[in-house]
């Protein structure tokens, strides 16, 4: 709709490299009451997208991975209601131990959203990223 190529949007290129979602237009069904994809008239792209230099999506992937947040179940707060287990579309949470298999987890964070007891906490995977996040939160609060 904006007339942009996927390769010029770093987050979409990063998603394609990680095989997240679908990036081939021929595999995407567009629904609506029109024959062709509508183009937005008079839409102005931010200046950074007008640059002719190629964006480095591999750097973006490294930054995303550095600040990655994962769910962790705090067993002290957990009431064994199993809402987290039942809400997990990837079945990544063990019902007995409440351990999350991060190789299976798709990072949708449904477990975190639906836990009534706030037992599913979000933790930075990288210790230093957690420090940076904490420092920046203190600075702006």
C-alpha positions, 0 to 999 in steps of 0.5 A: 500500500505504501509502494515499499519493497520488503528489502527496504524495511529492516524489520521485515527483512529480519523477519524473513531471515528468521523465517517468521511469517510470510514475505512472498506476496504470491503466498498472501491472500489479500481480502477486501472489496477491491480488485488490486491492492490499494495505494495510499495517496499523499503518504510521505515516508519518513526521511530515513526510508528515502536514503539510497543506502541499504539497511543492515538487517543482520545488525537489527537481528543482533540488537533484537536478540540482545534485548530479547525478553522471555517469559519465566514462571515465578513458582512462588506466585504460581497458583497452578491454575494452568491457564499459562499451560492451556493458553500456550499455542506451542505447548511449550510449558510443562504442566507439572513443573511449569518449565518453559521449553524455549526451543518450542516457545514462539514468544507470543507471550500469551502465558504472560497476558493471561496469568491472573496471578502475575506469575509469568514474568518477563525477563531479559534473556541477556543480563546486560540488556536487563541492566540497560533497560533498568537504568533507562527506566529509572532515568525516565521515571 
